[in-house]
Amino acid sequence: MRVVGAGLPHNAGMQIPCDPAHCYFTDHALAAHIRQAVAAADGWLPFDRFMHLALYTPGLGYYARGDQQLGRLPQDGSDFVTAPELSPLFGQTLAVQVAEALQHTQTDTVYEFGAGSGALAEQVLDALAANGTTLRQYAIVDVSTRLRQRQQQRLVRFGAQVQWLDALPEVMTGVVLGNEVLDAMPVQLLQRTAGAWHERGVVVLDNAEDKGFCFAWQDRATDLRPPVEIEGDHDYLTEIHPQAQAFMRTIAQRLQGGAAFFIDYGFGEREYYHPQRDTGTLMCHRGHRADTDPLHAVGDKDITAHIDFTAMAVAAKEAGAELLGYTSQARFLLNCGLAERMAANDLPTRIMAQKLVLEHEMGELFKVLGFCAGAPWPACGFAQGDRLHAL
């Protein structure tokens, strides 16, 4: 579970110098690689490009390194916990919706994007087998070679039923799952200062004592705007999600039969761009602690942002999908029978599973968006508490 708090400093058209303690020495491989990218971009790199390099540079980026990112505690070397790591009841309950969708769409394949440690795949596969659902293949698409290795070790007992794909299939028929995958897609930063909009980017500052360099913010005037007018004339920092929107459009276009369910933290458009949310949602995670400085310890921590679910729903709809529903994670899991599963388990299991639905934990902050190819049906996960009207 990633916790998001305050945003970034406001600074239209100026540089924020780095703290000398934050300067990287020239032998920091990822920082040096990004420095070259900044230089190649005439000294200013849009933040979405910086975020991509920090997270996904082969062999160096956060998701490309050999460390363990996901786990329950800092002691296990992890940086954050996700719902499948928190409780096996998450995947077991989600499998109820997966089984219904497979049956309704007459498909027999599950596609998971960003499968993490493989915990969700394991839980869903076991639950589907237990309820007699026929599943021909569980296909995983993950950009991290290291995480793929962890997944393969964890899922070896399923044999050839689990397959890893090197690229997004041109055509998909089945059920698509994405748990905390959208939030890791690079975002663009927009800053309104004195009524004028700027795009926030990254520049390089050399240490005055020639001890290295660091990254700093610099804003440039832009024609880009948030999708809605932000009330007021106060300074305002926010994100837009063109990469996640493009991903949603692609999924909707290539899903020729079946359904998709995306689970992540975020809001509808009106909440996301509320006038009081003036510092954005960008956040970093390291050792189960959060901070707001993505320019420090680059490659050693996660960078993430909340999701604008209105933008995701519109992208899927425009690409031809039909929406099944949108609701909180708590309501979705309860609709799928989580309470009954909790009652059938011991106290420690129930205590951990409560975090999935409690409002001050993951229950309200996390949302579920579902869509399908072809005619929609009353999907069980959205039976009560559907908020599509709020998007």
C-alpha positions in Angstrom: 0.0 0.0 0.0 1.6 3.3 -1.1 0.7 6.3 1.0 0.6 9.7 -0.8 0.8 13.0 1.0 2.1 16.4 0.2 3.3 17.3 -3.3 6.2 19.2 -4.8 7.4 22.8 -4.3 6.1 25.6 -6.6 8.7 27.4 -8.7 7.6 28.7 -12.1 10.5 29.5 -14.4 13.3 29.0 -11.9 15.6 26.4 -10.6 15.4 24.9 -7.1 19.0 24.2 -6.2 19.9 20.8 -4.7 20.9 20.2 -1.2 24.7 19.5 -1.3 24.1 16.3 0.7 21.9 15.1 -2.2 24.4 15.6 -4.9 25.4 12.5 -6.8 29.0 11.6 -7.4 29.9 11.0 -11.1 30.2 7.2 -10.5 26.4 6.9 -9.8 25.6 5.0 -13.0 21.8 5.8 -13.3 22.3 9.4 -12.4 25.0 9.7 -15.0 22.8 8.1 -17.6 19.9 10.5 -16.8 22.4 13.4 -16.9 23.3 12.4 -20.4 19.6 12.3 -21.3 19.1 15.8 -19.9 22.1 17.0 -22.0 20.7 15.4 -25.1 17.4 17.2 -24.5 19.1 20.6 -24.5 19.4 20.7 -20.8 15.8 20.2 -19.8 14.0 16.9 -19.5 10.2 16.6 -19.1 9.4 14.9 -15.8 7.6 12.0 -17.5 10.8 11.1 -19.3 12.8 11.5 -16.1 10.4 9.2 -14.3 10.6 6.6 -17.0 14.4 6.6 -16.9 14.4 6.5 -13.1 12.1 3.5 -13.0 12.8 1.5 -16.1 16.3 2.1 -17.4 17.6 -1.5 -18.2 19.8 -2.8 -15.5 19.7 0.5 -13.5 16.2 1.7 -13.0 14.2 1.0 -9.8 12.1 -1.7 -11.4 15.1 -3.1 -13.4 17.4 -3.6 -10.5 17.8 -6.8 -8.5 16.4 -5.7 -5.2 13.1 -6.8 -3.7 10.6 -4.0 -3.9 7.4 -5.7 -2.5 7.0 -7.1 1.0 5.3 -6.5 4.3 8.1 -5.0 6.4 11.3 -2.9 5.9 13.2 -5.8 7.5 12.6 -7.9 4.5 14.3 -5.4 2.3 11.1 -4.2 0.6 9.9 -0.6 0.0 6.1 -1.0 0.0 3.3 -3.6 0.4 0.5 -4.2 -2.1 -2.9 -5.9 -1.4 -1.8 -9.5 -2.5 1.2 -9.3 -0.2 -1.0 -8.1 2.6 -3.6 -10.9 2.5 -4.2 -14.0 0.3 -7.9 -13.2 0.7 -7.4 -10.4 -1.8 -6.7 -12.6 -4.8 -9.0 -15.3 -3.6 -11.9 -12.8 -3.5 -10.9 -11.1 -6.8 -11.0 -14.6 -8.4 -14.8 -14.6 -7.8 -15.1 -11.7 -10.3 -12.6 -13.3 -12.6 -14.5 -16.6 -12.7 -17.8 -14.8 -13.4 -16.2 -12.8 -16.2 -14.6 -15.8 -17.8 -17.9 -17.7 -17.8 -19.9 -14.7 -19.0 -17.5 -14.0 -21.9 -16.8 -17.6 -22.7 -13.1 -17.1 -22.5 -10.4 -19.2 -20.8 -7.3 -16.9 -20.4 -6.2 -14.4 -17.8 -3.7 -11.6 -18.6 -2.0 -9.9 -15.7 0.0 -6.7 -16.2 2.7 -5.8 -13.6 2.4 -9.0 -11.6 4.9 -8.0 -8.9 6.1 -10.9 -6.8 3.5 -13.3 -8.4 1.4 -13.4 -5.2 -1.8 -12.3 -7.0 -1.4 -14.8 -9.8 -0.8 -17.6 -7.3 -3.9 -16.6 -5.3 -6.2 -16.3 -8.4 -4.9 -19.5 -9.9 -5.5 -21.5 -6.7 -8.9 -20.0 -6.2 -10.0 -20.7 -9.8 -8.8 -24.3 -9.6 -10.7 -24.7 -6.3 -14.0 -23.6 -7.7 -13.6 -25.6 -10.9 -13.2 -22.8 -13.3 -11.5 -23.9 -16.6 -8.4 -21.8 -17.3 -6.2 -22.6 -20.3 -3.6 -20.0 -19.7 -2.5 -17.3 -17.2 -0.4 -14.9 -19.2 1.9 -12.3 -17.4 3.3 -9.2 -19.0 6.0 -7.5 -16.8 8.8 -5.1 -17.8 11.0 -6.1 -14.9 13.3 -9.0 -15.6 14.0 -9.4 -11.9 10.4 -9.5 -10.9 9.7 -12.0 -13.7 12.4 -14.3 -12.2 10.6 -14.0 -8.8 7.3 -14.8 -10.4 8.7 -17.8 -12.2 10.1 -19.2 -9.0 6.8 -18.7 -7.1 4.6 -20.1 -9.9 6.7 -23.0 -11.0 4.1 -25.5 -9.7 1.6 -24.4 -12.2 3.8 -25.5 -15.1 2.9 -24.5 -18.6 -0.4 -23.0 -17.6 1.5 -19.8 -16.7 3.3 -18.0 -19.6 5.3 -14.8 -19.7 4.8 -12.5 -22.7 7.5 -10.2 -23.9 5.0 -7.7 -25.3 1.4 -6.7 -25.2 -0.5 -9.2 -27.4 -2.0 -7.7 -30.6 -5.3 -9.5 -29.8 -6.6 -10.6 -26.4 -9.6 -12.7 -25.5 -9.9 -13.2 -21.7 -9.9 -11.3 -18.5 -7.3 -8.6 -18.0 -6.0 -7.8 -14.4 -3.9 -4.8 -13.4 -3.3 -4.2 -9.6 -1.3 -1.1 -8.9 0.1 -1.0 -12.4 -1.3 2.3 -13.7 0.2 4.4 -10.8 3.7 3.4 -11.9 3.3 4.8 -15.4 5.1 8.1 -15.9 3.1 11.4 -15.5 3.6 14.9 -16.7 3.7 17.7 -14.1 1.8 20.9 -14.7 2.4 24.0 -12.5 0.2 27.1 -12.5 2.0 30.1 -11.1 0.6 33.6 -11.1 -2.2 32.4 -13.4 0.2 30.9 -16.1 0.6 27.2 -16.8 4.0 25.6 -17.0 5.3 22.1 -17.5 7.7 21.0 -14.8 11.0 19.4 -15.9 14.4 18.4 -14.7 17.8 20.1 -15.1 21.3 19.3 -13.9 23.1 21.5 -11.4 26.9 20.9 -10.8 28.2 21.2 -7.3 30.1 24.4 -6.7 33.1 22.5 -5.2 33.2 20.1 -8.2 32.1 17.2 -6.0 29.4 15.9 -8.4 26.0 17.0 -9.5 22.3 16.9 -8.7 19.0 17.2 -10.3 16.7 20.3 -9.9 13.3 21.4 -11.0 12.7 24.0 -13.8 9.3 25.0 -15.2 8.7 26.0 -18.8 5.6 27.7 -20.3 3.2 25.2 -22.0 0.0 24.9 -23.8 -0.8 21.7 -21.8 -3.7 22.0 -19.3 -5.5 19.8 -16.8 -8.7 18.2 -18.2 -10.8 20.6 -16.2 -10.6 24.2 -15.2 -9.0 24.7 -11.7 -11.1 27.1 -9.7 -9.3 30.0 -8.1 -6.1 31.9 -9.0 -3.8 30.3 -6.5 -0.6 28.5 -7.5 -1.4 24.9 -8.3 0.6 21.7 -9.1 -0.9 18.6 -10.6 -0.3 15.7 -12.9 -1.8 14.5 -16.2 -1.6 10.8 -17.3 -1.1 10.6 -21.1 0.8 7.3 -20.9 -1.7 5.5 -18.7 -4.5 6.8 -20.9 -2.7 5.4 -24.0 -2.3 2.1 -22.2 -6.0 1.9 -21.4 -6.9 2.7 -25.1 -4.6 0.0 -26.3 -6.1 -2.6 -23.9 -9.6 -1.6 -24.9 -8.7 -1.8 -28.6 -7.0 -5.2 -28.4 -9.5 -6.8 -26.1 -11.6 -8.6 -28.7 -13.6 -10.6 -26.1 -13.6 -10.6 -22.4 -13.2 -8.0 -19.6 -10.6 -5.9 -17.7 -10.3 -4.9 -14.1 -7.9 -2.3 -12.9 -7.3 -1.7 -9.2 -5.3 1.3 -8.0 -5.4 4.4 -5.7 -7.0 7.5 -7.1 -10.1 9.6 -7.7 -12.6 10.7 -10.2 -11.8 13.8 -12.1 -13.7 16.2 -9.8 -11.8 15.0 -6.8 -8.5 14.7 -8.5 -8.4 18.3 -9.7 -10.1 19.8 -6.6 -8.9 23.4 -6.0 -7.5 22.4 -2.6 -5.4 19.5 -4.0 -2.8 22.1 -5.0 0.4 20.2 -4.5 -0.4 17.2 -6.6 -0.1 13.5 -5.6 3.4 12.6 -6.7 5.1 10.5 -4.1 8.2 8.2 -3.5 8.5 5.1 -1.4 11.6 3.5 0.1 11.8 1.2 3.1 8.0 1.6 3.8 8.5 5.3 4.2 7.2 8.0 1.9 8.8 11.2 0.7 8.1 13.9 -1.9 11.5 14.2 -3.6 11.8 12.1 -6.7 15.1 13.8 -7.6 17.0 12.3 -4.7 18.1 8.7 -4.4 17.2 8.1 -8.0 16.8 4.4 -8.8 16.6 3.5 -5.1 12.9 4.2 -4.6 9.5 4.0 -6.2 7.9 7.0 -7.9 4.2 7.0 -8.2 1.1 9.2 -8.6 -2.6 8.8 -8.0 -4.9 7.8 -10.9 -7.5 10.0 -12.6 -10.1 7.3 -13.1 -12.3 9.5 -15.2 -9.5 9.8 -17.7 -9.0 6.0 -17.6 -12.7 5.3 -18.1 -13.0 7.9 -21.0 -9.9 6.4 -22.7 -11.4 2.9 -22.6 -14.8 4.0 -23.7 -13.4 6.0 -26.6 -11.5 2.9 -27.8 -14.7 0.9 -27.9 -15.0 -0.7 -24.5 -18.2 -0.9 -22.5 -17.9 0.1 -18.8 -18.9 -2.5 -16.2 -18.5 -0.3 -13.1 -16.4 1.8 -10.8 -16.3 1.5 -7.1 -14.1 1.5 -4.0 -11.9 -1.5 -3.3 -13.8 -2.2 -0.1 -17.2 -2.3 -1.8 -15.8 -4.4 -4.7 -14.3 -7.0 -2.4 -17.4 -7.1 -0.1 -19.6 -7.6 -3.2 -17.4 -10.5 -4.2 -17.7 -12.2 -0.8 -14.8 -11.1 1.3 -16.7 -10.9 4.5 -17.7 -14.6 4.2 -14.1 -15.5 3.5 -12.9 -13.6 6.5 -15.4 -15.3 8.8 -14.1 -18.7 7.7 -10.5 -17.9 8.6 -8.6 -17.4 11.9 -8.2 -14.1 13.7 -4.7 -13.1 12.4 -6.0 -13.7 8.8 -9.1 -11.6 9.5 -7.0 -8.8 11.0 -4.8 -8.5 7.9 -7.7 -8.7 5.5 -9.5 -5.9 7.3 -6.8 -3.5 6.0 -8.2 -4.2 2.5 -11.5 -2.7 3.3 -11.1 -0.3 6.2 -11.7 3.3 5.1 -8.5 4.7 6.6 -6.4 1.8 5.1 -7.0 0.7 1.5 -10.7 0.4 1.4 -11.6 3.9 0.2 -8.4 5.2 -1.3 -8.2 2.3 -3.8 -10.8 2.0 -6.5 -11.7 -0.7 -9.1 -12.6 0.1 -12.7 -14.0 -2.6 -14.9 -14.8 -2.6 -18.7 -15.5 -5.3 -21.3 -15.6 -6.0 -25.0 -19.1 -6.4 -26.2 -22.3 -6.1 -24.2 -21.9 -5.3 -20.5 -23.5 -7.4 -17.8 -24.2 -6.8 -14.1 -20.8 -7.8 -12.8 -20.9 -9.0 -9.2 -18.0 -6.7 -8.0 -20.2 -3.6 -8.8 -23.5 -5.0 -7.5 -23.7 -2.4 -4.8 -22.0 0.9 -4.5 -21.2 1.5 -8.2 -19.9 5.0 -8.7 -19.8 5.3 -12.5 -22.2 8.2 -12.3 -19.5 10.0 -10.2 -16.9 9.9 -12.9 
